[in-house]
């Protein structure tokens, strides 16, 4: 059986906080240590997470949802 509810992390806030921190801390440290431009240039996962940059939509899904033009990220 599979059970999925969007607010399940609210039932175990401490555990879910640790899980989120473990999943994201390395990205935060990379951004802090290298700065945005270098971190994004060197890390494809960070680059894929950019939806809007300098006022331009860089994510196809976001552009389609809002019927806007999508432009490639130019860092």
Protein Blocks (a to p, Z undefined) as FASTA:
>chain_A
ZZddfklmmmmmmlmmmmmmmmmmmmmmmmmmnojmlmmmmmmklmmmpmbgghiafbfk
lmmmnopacddddZZ
